[in-house]
Amino acid sequence: MRNNETSPVLQPVTIGSLSLKNRIVMAPMTRSRANEAGVLPAYSADYYAQRASAGLIITEATNISSQARGYPQTPGIWSEAQIHAWKNVTDAVHAKGGKMFLQLWHTGRISHPDMHGGELPVAPSPIRPTGQIRVHEGMKDFVTPRELEAHEITAIIDDYRVAGQNAQAAGFDGVEIHSANNYLLEQFIRDSTNRRSDQYGGTISNRLKFPLEVIDAVVDVWGADRVGIRISPVTTTPGETPLDSNPMEIFSAYVKELSDRQILYIHDIEGVTQLNREEAGEISFAKLRQDFKGLYIANNQYTLKLAERAFANGRADLFSFGRPFIANPDLVDRFLVGAPLAEAPKEYWYGGGSKGYSDWPNI
């Protein structure tokens, strides 16, 4: 086995005002263990604390409001019970010397009336996603969402602000705004899902207006050095969402705006989720990294060796790993000693109890 104790990716690093154990980030992964009130079980504290050797943990995507929900058994951050459950998690992670950001989520059109008492999900424009979504009774066809009115957009911005405050109450070290995977913020960015004719649609600056107002609201709560954002310029799922007509132009403009706000990092899914990394179409991830003056977290199918190479070339500052953390709570230790990685069967990825979630052994 290869000894990796001198790997630069596994050395301590300071980002902003945070001291991290290493440059390894646990990526946000939906695990569907919350109850129908969006409250995590007690064993979620074990799950996250077991993985506290990561430099930074980013939580599973967490709904900012009841309206934000798209899937069953996903956690929230709008009720006292949800805040209390998350506080148990952050206490457990901090007891192990870990750092943890909460990912703030609104699914927008990637939802279903079954999640909203029969009411339609909301979106920038009434454009129906393709395919099906998993709800309480199994898979159902997507529906055409309801177009948000301008005053409702203002209310959602406030929901993000309150969610940021609740994340502070729950003891997090910062927050990551979920602006990826074709959920609400990205639905406003892409002209394939945003056909509005008001101040939130049409031009690039108009389509970026809502996401940037969300970021400004959260920064008001946390300060820019405790806020990150996740983007996915070339992801088409869920809903088989078409790319923007000029993805490089709008995402370059977006990243430059984020850089001007001096937020801590951008977390970039470099390719199509669960598929290989690539320079896809008109998108250059290297160019986006240059456009952003803060920290860059690279994601998608990295290995330690690939991360070391990218770090040596100045391509990224930190590296996030998702699925390897499912069956390897001690992923960083395995990297250090070159130990093989366990594989988690897909049946354990979503739903169920503690089995296949918080009961994986260390080496």
Contacts in CASP RR format, 6 or more apart in sequence:
PFRMAT RR
TARGET T0000
AUTHOR 0000-0000-0000
METHOD contacts of the structure
MODEL  1
MRNNETSPVLQPVTIGSLSLKNRIVMAPMTRSRANEAGVLPAYSADYYAQ
RASAGLIITEATNISSQARGYPQTPGIWSEAQIHAWKNVTDAVHAKGGKM
FLQLWHTGRISHPDMHGGELPVAPSPIRPTGQIRVHEGMKDFVTPRELEA
HEITAIIDDYRVAGQNAQAAGFDGVEIHSANNYLLEQFIRDSTNRRSDQY
GGTISNRLKFPLEVIDAVVDVWGADRVGIRISPVTTTPGETPLDSNPMEI
FSAYVKELSDRQILYIHDIEGVTQLNREEAGEISFAKLRQDFKGLYIANN
QYTLKLAERAFANGRADLFSFGRPFIANPDLVDRFLVGAPLAEAPKEYWY
GGGSKGYSDWPNI
1 337 0 8 1.000
1 338 0 8 1.000
1 339 0 8 1.000
2 338 0 8 1.000
3 336 0 8 1.000
3 337 0 8 1.000
3 338 0 8 1.000
4 10 0 8 1.000
4 304 0 8 1.000
4 335 0 8 1.000
4 336 0 8 1.000
4 337 0 8 1.000
4 338 0 8 1.000
5 336 0 8 1.000
7 304 0 8 1.000
7 308 0 8 1.000
7 335 0 8 1.000
7 336 0 8 1.000
8 23 0 8 1.000
8 308 0 8 1.000
8 311 0 8 1.000
8 312 0 8 1.000
9 22 0 8 1.000
9 23 0 8 1.000
9 24 0 8 1.000
9 304 0 8 1.000
9 307 0 8 1.000
9 308 0 8 1.000
9 311 0 8 1.000
9 319 0 8 1.000
9 335 0 8 1.000
10 22 0 8 1.000
10 23 0 8 1.000
10 24 0 8 1.000
10 304 0 8 1.000
10 332 0 8 1.000
10 335 0 8 1.000
10 336 0 8 1.000
11 22 0 8 1.000
11 23 0 8 1.000
12 19 0 8 1.000
12 20 0 8 1.000
12 21 0 8 1.000
12 22 0 8 1.000
13 19 0 8 1.000
13 20 0 8 1.000
13 22 0 8 1.000
13 23 0 8 1.000
13 317 0 8 1.000
13 318 0 8 1.000
14 20 0 8 1.000
15 56 0 8 1.000
15 264 0 8 1.000
15 265 0 8 1.000
15 295 0 8 1.000
15 317 0 8 1.000
15 318 0 8 1.000
16 225 0 8 1.000
16 264 0 8 1.000
17 225 0 8 1.000
17 226 0 8 1.000
18 56 0 8 1.000
18 99 0 8 1.000
18 173 0 8 1.000
18 226 0 8 1.000
20 55 0 8 1.000
20 56 0 8 1.000
20 99 0 8 1.000
21 53 0 8 1.000
21 54 0 8 1.000
21 55 0 8 1.000
21 97 0 8 1.000
21 98 0 8 1.000
21 332 0 8 1.000
22 53 0 8 1.000
22 54 0 8 1.000
22 55 0 8 1.000
22 332 0 8 1.000
23 55 0 8 1.000
23 307 0 8 1.000
23 311 0 8 1.000
23 317 0 8 1.000
23 318 0 8 1.000
23 319 0 8 1.000
24 54 0 8 1.000
24 55 0 8 1.000
24 318 0 8 1.000
24 319 0 8 1.000
24 320 0 8 1.000
24 321 0 8 1.000
24 331 0 8 1.000
24 332 0 8 1.000
24 335 0 8 1.000
25 54 0 8 1.000
25 55 0 8 1.000
25 56 0 8 1.000
25 57 0 8 1.000
25 58 0 8 1.000
25 267 0 8 1.000
25 297 0 8 1.000
25 318 0 8 1.000
25 319 0 8 1.000
25 320 0 8 1.000
25 321 0 8 1.000
26 51 0 8 1.000
26 54 0 8 1.000
26 56 0 8 1.000
26 57 0 8 1.000
26 58 0 8 1.000
26 320 0 8 1.000
26 321 0 8 1.000
26 322 0 8 1.000
26 325 0 8 1.000
27 58 0 8 1.000
27 267 0 8 1.000
27 299 0 8 1.000
27 320 0 8 1.000
27 321 0 8 1.000
27 322 0 8 1.000
27 325 0 8 1.000
28 58 0 8 1.000
28 59 0 8 1.000
28 60 0 8 1.000
28 61 0 8 1.000
28 103 0 8 1.000
28 176 0 8 1.000
28 178 0 8 1.000
28 230 0 8 1.000
29 60 0 8 1.000
29 322 0 8 1.000
29 323 0 8 1.000
29 325 0 8 1.000
29 326 0 8 1.000
30 60 0 8 1.000
30 61 0 8 1.000
30 71 0 8 1.000
30 74 0 8 1.000
30 350 0 8 1.000
31 47 0 8 1.000
31 60 0 8 1.000
31 349 0 8 1.000
31 350 0 8 1.000
31 351 0 8 1.000
31 357 0 8 1.000
32 71 0 8 1.000
32 72 0 8 1.000
32 73 0 8 1.000
32 74 0 8 1.000
32 350 0 8 1.000
32 351 0 8 1.000
32 352 0 8 1.000
33 40 0 8 1.000
33 41 0 8 1.000
33 43 0 8 1.000
33 44 0 8 1.000
33 73 0 8 1.000
33 351 0 8 1.000
33 352 0 8 1.000
33 353 0 8 1.000
33 357 0 8 1.000
34 40 0 8 1.000
34 41 0 8 1.000
34 73 0 8 1.000
34 74 0 8 1.000
34 75 0 8 1.000
34 76 0 8 1.000
35 41 0 8 1.000
35 73 0 8 1.000
36 72 0 8 1.000
36 73 0 8 1.000
37 79 0 8 1.000
37 81 0 8 1.000
37 82 0 8 1.000
38 63 0 8 1.000
38 73 0 8 1.000
38 74 0 8 1.000
38 75 0 8 1.000
38 76 0 8 1.000
38 79 0 8 1.000
38 82 0 8 1.000
39 75 0 8 1.000
39 76 0 8 1.000
39 79 0 8 1.000
39 81 0 8 1.000
39 82 0 8 1.000
39 85 0 8 1.000
40 75 0 8 1.000
40 82 0 8 1.000
40 85 0 8 1.000
40 86 0 8 1.000
40 89 0 8 1.000
41 85 0 8 1.000
41 353 0 8 1.000
41 354 0 8 1.000
42 85 0 8 1.000
42 88 0 8 1.000
43 353 0 8 1.000
43 354 0 8 1.000
43 357 0 8 1.000
43 358 0 8 1.000
44 85 0 8 1.000
44 88 0 8 1.000
44 89 0 8 1.000
44 358 0 8 1.000
45 88 0 8 1.000
45 89 0 8 1.000
45 91 0 8 1.000
45 92 0 8 1.000
46 92 0 8 1.000
46 354 0 8 1.000
46 358 0 8 1.000
47 329 0 8 1.000
47 357 0 8 1.000
47 358 0 8 1.000
48 57 0 8 1.000
48 59 0 8 1.000
48 89 0 8 1.000
48 92 0 8 1.000
48 93 0 8 1.000
48 100 0 8 1.000
49 89 0 8 1.000
49 92 0 8 1.000
49 93 0 8 1.000
49 95 0 8 1.000
49 96 0 8 1.000
50 329 0 8 1.000
50 330 0 8 1.000
50 358 0 8 1.000
50 360 0 8 1.000
51 57 0 8 1.000
51 325 0 8 1.000
51 329 0 8 1.000
51 331 0 8 1.000
52 92 0 8 1.000
52 93 0 8 1.000
52 96 0 8 1.000
52 97 0 8 1.000
52 98 0 8 1.000
53 96 0 8 1.000
53 98 0 8 1.000
53 330 0 8 1.000
53 331 0 8 1.000
53 332 0 8 1.000
53 333 0 8 1.000
54 98 0 8 1.000
54 325 0 8 1.000
54 331 0 8 1.000
54 332 0 8 1.000
55 98 0 8 1.000
55 99 0 8 1.000
55 332 0 8 1.000
56 99 0 8 1.000
56 100 0 8 1.000
56 101 0 8 1.000
56 318 0 8 1.000
57 93 0 8 1.000
57 98 0 8 1.000
57 99 0 8 1.000
57 100 0 8 1.000
57 101 0 8 1.000
58 100 0 8 1.000
58 101 0 8 1.000
58 103 0 8 1.000
58 176 0 8 1.000
58 267 0 8 1.000
58 320 0 8 1.000
59 75 0 8 1.000
59 86 0 8 1.000
59 89 0 8 1.000
59 100 0 8 1.000
59 101 0 8 1.000
59 102 0 8 1.000
59 103 0 8 1.000
60 74 0 8 1.000
60 75 0 8 1.000
60 103 0 8 1.000
61 74 0 8 1.000
61 103 0 8 1.000
61 105 0 8 1.000
61 178 0 8 1.000
61 183 0 8 1.000
62 74 0 8 1.000
62 75 0 8 1.000
62 76 0 8 1.000
62 77 0 8 1.000
62 86 0 8 1.000
62 102 0 8 1.000
62 103 0 8 1.000
62 104 0 8 1.000
62 105 0 8 1.000
62 163 0 8 1.000
63 69 0 8 1.000
63 70 0 8 1.000
63 74 0 8 1.000
63 75 0 8 1.000
63 76 0 8 1.000
63 77 0 8 1.000
63 78 0 8 1.000
63 105 0 8 1.000
63 106 0 8 1.000
63 107 0 8 1.000
64 76 0 8 1.000
64 77 0 8 1.000
64 78 0 8 1.000
64 104 0 8 1.000
64 105 0 8 1.000
64 106 0 8 1.000
64 159 0 8 1.000
64 160 0 8 1.000
64 162 0 8 1.000
64 163 0 8 1.000
65 78 0 8 1.000
65 106 0 8 1.000
65 156 0 8 1.000
65 159 0 8 1.000
65 163 0 8 1.000
66 78 0 8 1.000
66 116 0 8 1.000
67 106 0 8 1.000
67 116 0 8 1.000
67 122 0 8 1.000
67 156 0 8 1.000
67 159 0 8 1.000
68 105 0 8 1.000
68 106 0 8 1.000
68 107 0 8 1.000
68 108 0 8 1.000
68 159 0 8 1.000
68 184 0 8 1.000
69 107 0 8 1.000
69 111 0 8 1.000
69 115 0 8 1.000
69 116 0 8 1.000
70 107 0 8 1.000
70 108 0 8 1.000
70 110 0 8 1.000
70 111 0 8 1.000
70 112 0 8 1.000
70 115 0 8 1.000
70 121 0 8 1.000
70 133 0 8 1.000
71 107 0 8 1.000
71 111 0 8 1.000
71 115 0 8 1.000
71 133 0 8 1.000
71 134 0 8 1.000
71 135 0 8 1.000
72 115 0 8 1.000
72 134 0 8 1.000
72 135 0 8 1.000
72 136 0 8 1.000
73 351 0 8 1.000
74 105 0 8 1.000
75 82 0 8 1.000
75 85 0 8 1.000
75 86 0 8 1.000
76 82 0 8 1.000
77 83 0 8 1.000
77 86 0 8 1.000
77 102 0 8 1.000
77 104 0 8 1.000
77 163 0 8 1.000
77 164 0 8 1.000
77 166 0 8 1.000
77 167 0 8 1.000
77 170 0 8 1.000
78 159 0 8 1.000
78 162 0 8 1.000
78 163 0 8 1.000
78 166 0 8 1.000
82 166 0 8 1.000
83 166 0 8 1.000
83 169 0 8 1.000
83 170 0 8 1.000
84 170 0 8 1.000
86 102 0 8 1.000
86 167 0 8 1.000
86 170 0 8 1.000
86 171 0 8 1.000
86 172 0 8 1.000
87 169 0 8 1.000
87 170 0 8 1.000
87 171 0 8 1.000
89 100 0 8 1.000
89 170 0 8 1.000
90 100 0 8 1.000
90 170 0 8 1.000
90 171 0 8 1.000
90 172 0 8 1.000
91 171 0 8 1.000
93 99 0 8 1.000
93 100 0 8 1.000
94 100 0 8 1.000
99 173 0 8 1.000
100 172 0 8 1.000
100 173 0 8 1.000
100 174 0 8 1.000
101 172 0 8 1.000
101 173 0 8 1.000
101 174 0 8 1.000
101 175 0 8 1.000
101 176 0 8 1.000
101 228 0 8 1.000
102 164 0 8 1.000
102 167 0 8 1.000
102 170 0 8 1.000
102 172 0 8 1.000
102 174 0 8 1.000
102 175 0 8 1.000
102 176 0 8 1.000
103 175 0 8 1.000
103 176 0 8 1.000
103 177 0 8 1.000
103 178 0 8 1.000
103 230 0 8 1.000
104 160 0 8 1.000
104 163 0 8 1.000
104 164 0 8 1.000
104 167 0 8 1.000
104 175 0 8 1.000
104 176 0 8 1.000
104 177 0 8 1.000
104 178 0 8 1.000
104 218 0 8 1.000
105 178 0 8 1.000
105 183 0 8 1.000
106 156 0 8 1.000
106 159 0 8 1.000
106 160 0 8 1.000
106 178 0 8 1.000
106 183 0 8 1.000
106 184 0 8 1.000
106 185 0 8 1.000
107 121 0 8 1.000
107 183 0 8 1.000
107 184 0 8 1.000
108 121 0 8 1.000
108 122 0 8 1.000
108 123 0 8 1.000
108 145 0 8 1.000
108 183 0 8 1.000
108 184 0 8 1.000
108 187 0 8 1.000
109 121 0 8 1.000
109 122 0 8 1.000
109 123 0 8 1.000
109 127 0 8 1.000
109 128 0 8 1.000
109 129 0 8 1.000
109 142 0 8 1.000
109 145 0 8 1.000
109 184 0 8 1.000
109 187 0 8 1.000
109 193 0 8 1.000
110 121 0 8 1.000
110 129 0 8 1.000
110 133 0 8 1.000
110 142 0 8 1.000
110 182 0 8 1.000
110 183 0 8 1.000
110 238 0 8 1.000
110 239 0 8 1.000
111 121 0 8 1.000
111 133 0 8 1.000
111 145 0 8 1.000
112 121 0 8 1.000
112 133 0 8 1.000
112 135 0 8 1.000
112 140 0 8 1.000
112 142 0 8 1.000
112 143 0 8 1.000
113 119 0 8 1.000
113 120 0 8 1.000
113 121 0 8 1.000
113 143 0 8 1.000
114 135 0 8 1.000
114 136 0 8 1.000
114 137 0 8 1.000
114 140 0 8 1.000
115 121 0 8 1.000
115 135 0 8 1.000
119 146 0 8 1.000
120 143 0 8 1.000
120 144 0 8 1.000
120 145 0 8 1.000
120 146 0 8 1.000
121 143 0 8 1.000
121 145 0 8 1.000
121 146 0 8 1.000
122 145 0 8 1.000
122 146 0 8 1.000
122 147 0 8 1.000
122 148 0 8 1.000
122 152 0 8 1.000
122 184 0 8 1.000
123 145 0 8 1.000
123 146 0 8 1.000
123 147 0 8 1.000
123 148 0 8 1.000
123 184 0 8 1.000
123 187 0 8 1.000
123 193 0 8 1.000
124 147 0 8 1.000
124 148 0 8 1.000
124 184 0 8 1.000
124 187 0 8 1.000
124 188 0 8 1.000
124 193 0 8 1.000
124 194 0 8 1.000
124 195 0 8 1.000
124 196 0 8 1.000
124 200 0 8 1.000
124 201 0 8 1.000
124 210 0 8 1.000
125 147 0 8 1.000
125 193 0 8 1.000
125 194 0 8 1.000
125 195 0 8 1.000
125 196 0 8 1.000
126 144 0 8 1.000
126 145 0 8 1.000
126 146 0 8 1.000
126 147 0 8 1.000
127 144 0 8 1.000
127 145 0 8 1.000
127 192 0 8 1.000
127 193 0 8 1.000
127 195 0 8 1.000
128 142 0 8 1.000
128 143 0 8 1.000
128 144 0 8 1.000
128 145 0 8 1.000
129 142 0 8 1.000
129 238 0 8 1.000
129 239 0 8 1.000
129 240 0 8 1.000
129 241 0 8 1.000
130 142 0 8 1.000
130 239 0 8 1.000
130 240 0 8 1.000
131 141 0 8 1.000
131 142 0 8 1.000
131 239 0 8 1.000
131 240 0 8 1.000
132 139 0 8 1.000
132 140 0 8 1.000
132 141 0 8 1.000
132 142 0 8 1.000
133 139 0 8 1.000
133 140 0 8 1.000
133 142 0 8 1.000
133 238 0 8 1.000
142 239 0 8 1.000
147 196 0 8 1.000
148 156 0 8 1.000
150 198 0 8 1.000
150 199 0 8 1.000
150 200 0 8 1.000
153 200 0 8 1.000
153 210 0 8 1.000
156 184 0 8 1.000
156 214 0 8 1.000
157 210 0 8 1.000
157 213 0 8 1.000
157 214 0 8 1.000
157 217 0 8 1.000
158 217 0 8 1.000
160 177 0 8 1.000
160 214 0 8 1.000
160 217 0 8 1.000
160 218 0 8 1.000
161 217 0 8 1.000
161 218 0 8 1.000
161 220 0 8 1.000
161 221 0 8 1.000
163 175 0 8 1.000
164 175 0 8 1.000
164 218 0 8 1.000
164 221 0 8 1.000
164 222 0 8 1.000
165 221 0 8 1.000
167 174 0 8 1.000
167 175 0 8 1.000
167 222 0 8 1.000
168 221 0 8 1.000
168 222 0 8 1.000
173 226 0 8 1.000
174 222 0 8 1.000
174 226 0 8 1.000
174 227 0 8 1.000
175 218 0 8 1.000
175 222 0 8 1.000
175 226 0 8 1.000
175 227 0 8 1.000
175 228 0 8 1.000
176 227 0 8 1.000
176 228 0 8 1.000
176 229 0 8 1.000
176 230 0 8 1.000
176 267 0 8 1.000
177 185 0 8 1.000
177 214 0 8 1.000
177 215 0 8 1.000
177 218 0 8 1.000
177 227 0 8 1.000
177 228 0 8 1.000
177 229 0 8 1.000
177 230 0 8 1.000
178 185 0 8 1.000
178 230 0 8 1.000
179 185 0 8 1.000
179 186 0 8 1.000
179 189 0 8 1.000
179 211 0 8 1.000
179 229 0 8 1.000
179 230 0 8 1.000
179 231 0 8 1.000
180 186 0 8 1.000
180 230 0 8 1.000
180 231 0 8 1.000
180 232 0 8 1.000
180 235 0 8 1.000
180 269 0 8 1.000
181 232 0 8 1.000
181 235 0 8 1.000
181 237 0 8 1.000
181 238 0 8 1.000
181 269 0 8 1.000
181 273 0 8 1.000
182 190 0 8 1.000
182 193 0 8 1.000
182 232 0 8 1.000
182 235 0 8 1.000
182 236 0 8 1.000
182 237 0 8 1.000
182 238 0 8 1.000
182 239 0 8 1.000
182 241 0 8 1.000
185 210 0 8 1.000
185 211 0 8 1.000
185 214 0 8 1.000
186 193 0 8 1.000
186 211 0 8 1.000
186 231 0 8 1.000
186 232 0 8 1.000
187 193 0 8 1.000
187 194 0 8 1.000
187 241 0 8 1.000
188 194 0 8 1.000
188 200 0 8 1.000
188 201 0 8 1.000
188 207 0 8 1.000
188 208 0 8 1.000
188 209 0 8 1.000
188 210 0 8 1.000
188 211 0 8 1.000
189 207 0 8 1.000
189 208 0 8 1.000
189 211 0 8 1.000
189 244 0 8 1.000
189 250 0 8 1.000
189 251 0 8 1.000
189 254 0 8 1.000
190 207 0 8 1.000
190 241 0 8 1.000
190 242 0 8 1.000
190 243 0 8 1.000
190 244 0 8 1.000
190 247 0 8 1.000
190 250 0 8 1.000
191 202 0 8 1.000
191 207 0 8 1.000
191 244 0 8 1.000
191 245 0 8 1.000
191 250 0 8 1.000
192 241 0 8 1.000
192 242 0 8 1.000
192 243 0 8 1.000
192 244 0 8 1.000
192 245 0 8 1.000
193 241 0 8 1.000
193 242 0 8 1.000
194 200 0 8 1.000
194 201 0 8 1.000
194 202 0 8 1.000
194 207 0 8 1.000
195 201 0 8 1.000
196 202 0 8 1.000
196 206 0 8 1.000
198 206 0 8 1.000
199 206 0 8 1.000
199 209 0 8 1.000
200 206 0 8 1.000
200 207 0 8 1.000
200 209 0 8 1.000
200 210 0 8 1.000
201 207 0 8 1.000
201 209 0 8 1.000
204 249 0 8 1.000
204 250 0 8 1.000
204 253 0 8 1.000
205 253 0 8 1.000
207 250 0 8 1.000
208 250 0 8 1.000
208 253 0 8 1.000
208 254 0 8 1.000
208 257 0 8 1.000
211 254 0 8 1.000
212 257 0 8 1.000
212 261 0 8 1.000
215 227 0 8 1.000
215 229 0 8 1.000
215 258 0 8 1.000
215 261 0 8 1.000
215 263 0 8 1.000
216 261 0 8 1.000
218 227 0 8 1.000
219 227 0 8 1.000
219 261 0 8 1.000
219 263 0 8 1.000
224 261 0 8 1.000
224 262 0 8 1.000
224 263 0 8 1.000
224 264 0 8 1.000
225 262 0 8 1.000
225 263 0 8 1.000
225 264 0 8 1.000
226 264 0 8 1.000
227 263 0 8 1.000
227 264 0 8 1.000
228 263 0 8 1.000
228 264 0 8 1.000
228 265 0 8 1.000
228 266 0 8 1.000
228 267 0 8 1.000
229 258 0 8 1.000
229 263 0 8 1.000
229 265 0 8 1.000
229 266 0 8 1.000
229 267 0 8 1.000
230 266 0 8 1.000
230 267 0 8 1.000
230 268 0 8 1.000
230 269 0 8 1.000
231 251 0 8 1.000
231 254 0 8 1.000
231 255 0 8 1.000
231 266 0 8 1.000
231 267 0 8 1.000
231 268 0 8 1.000
231 269 0 8 1.000
232 268 0 8 1.000
232 269 0 8 1.000
232 271 0 8 1.000
232 273 0 8 1.000
233 243 0 8 1.000
233 247 0 8 1.000
233 248 0 8 1.000
233 251 0 8 1.000
233 268 0 8 1.000
233 280 0 8 1.000
233 283 0 8 1.000
233 288 0 8 1.000
234 243 0 8 1.000
234 247 0 8 1.000
234 269 0 8 1.000
234 271 0 8 1.000
234 272 0 8 1.000
234 280 0 8 1.000
234 281 0 8 1.000
234 283 0 8 1.000
235 241 0 8 1.000
235 269 0 8 1.000
235 271 0 8 1.000
235 272 0 8 1.000
235 273 0 8 1.000
236 242 0 8 1.000
236 243 0 8 1.000
236 272 0 8 1.000
237 272 0 8 1.000
237 273 0 8 1.000
244 250 0 8 1.000
244 251 0 8 1.000
246 282 0 8 1.000
247 281 0 8 1.000
247 282 0 8 1.000
247 283 0 8 1.000
248 282 0 8 1.000
248 283 0 8 1.000
248 284 0 8 1.000
248 287 0 8 1.000
251 283 0 8 1.000
251 288 0 8 1.000
252 287 0 8 1.000
252 288 0 8 1.000
252 291 0 8 1.000
255 266 0 8 1.000
255 288 0 8 1.000
255 291 0 8 1.000
255 292 0 8 1.000
256 291 0 8 1.000
256 292 0 8 1.000
258 266 0 8 1.000
258 292 0 8 1.000
259 291 0 8 1.000
259 292 0 8 1.000
259 293 0 8 1.000
259 294 0 8 1.000
262 293 0 8 1.000
262 294 0 8 1.000
263 294 0 8 1.000
264 294 0 8 1.000
264 295 0 8 1.000
265 294 0 8 1.000
265 295 0 8 1.000
265 296 0 8 1.000
265 297 0 8 1.000
265 317 0 8 1.000
265 318 0 8 1.000
266 288 0 8 1.000
266 292 0 8 1.000
266 294 0 8 1.000
266 295 0 8 1.000
266 296 0 8 1.000
266 297 0 8 1.000
267 297 0 8 1.000
267 299 0 8 1.000
267 320 0 8 1.000
268 285 0 8 1.000
268 288 0 8 1.000
268 289 0 8 1.000
268 296 0 8 1.000
268 297 0 8 1.000
268 298 0 8 1.000
268 299 0 8 1.000
269 299 0 8 1.000
269 300 0 8 1.000
270 277 0 8 1.000
270 278 0 8 1.000
270 285 0 8 1.000
270 298 0 8 1.000
270 299 0 8 1.000
270 300 0 8 1.000
271 277 0 8 1.000
271 278 0 8 1.000
271 280 0 8 1.000
271 285 0 8 1.000
271 300 0 8 1.000
272 278 0 8 1.000
272 280 0 8 1.000
273 300 0 8 1.000
275 300 0 8 1.000
275 301 0 8 1.000
276 300 0 8 1.000
276 301 0 8 1.000
277 300 0 8 1.000
277 301 0 8 1.000
277 302 0 8 1.000
279 285 0 8 1.000
279 286 0 8 1.000
285 298 0 8 1.000
286 315 0 8 1.000
289 296 0 8 1.000
289 315 0 8 1.000
289 316 0 8 1.000
295 317 0 8 1.000
295 318 0 8 1.000
296 315 0 8 1.000
296 316 0 8 1.000
296 317 0 8 1.000
296 318 0 8 1.000
297 316 0 8 1.000
297 317 0 8 1.000
297 318 0 8 1.000
297 319 0 8 1.000
297 320 0 8 1.000
298 307 0 8 1.000
298 310 0 8 1.000
298 315 0 8 1.000
298 316 0 8 1.000
298 318 0 8 1.000
298 319 0 8 1.000
298 320 0 8 1.000
299 319 0 8 1.000
299 320 0 8 1.000
299 322 0 8 1.000
302 310 0 8 1.000
302 319 0 8 1.000
302 320 0 8 1.000
302 321 0 8 1.000
304 335 0 8 1.000
307 316 0 8 1.000
307 319 0 8 1.000
310 316 0 8 1.000
310 319 0 8 1.000
311 317 0 8 1.000
311 319 0 8 1.000
321 331 0 8 1.000
323 344 0 8 1.000
323 349 0 8 1.000
324 331 0 8 1.000
324 341 0 8 1.000
325 331 0 8 1.000
326 344 0 8 1.000
326 348 0 8 1.000
326 349 0 8 1.000
326 356 0 8 1.000
326 360 0 8 1.000
327 341 0 8 1.000
327 342 0 8 1.000
327 343 0 8 1.000
327 344 0 8 1.000
327 356 0 8 1.000
327 360 0 8 1.000
328 334 0 8 1.000
328 341 0 8 1.000
328 342 0 8 1.000
328 360 0 8 1.000
329 360 0 8 1.000
329 362 0 8 1.000
330 362 0 8 1.000
330 363 0 8 1.000
331 341 0 8 1.000
333 339 0 8 1.000
333 362 0 8 1.000
333 363 0 8 1.000
334 340 0 8 1.000
334 341 0 8 1.000
334 363 0 8 1.000
337 363 0 8 1.000
339 363 0 8 1.000
342 360 0 8 1.000
344 356 0 8 1.000
344 360 0 8 1.000
348 355 0 8 1.000
348 356 0 8 1.000
348 357 0 8 1.000
END
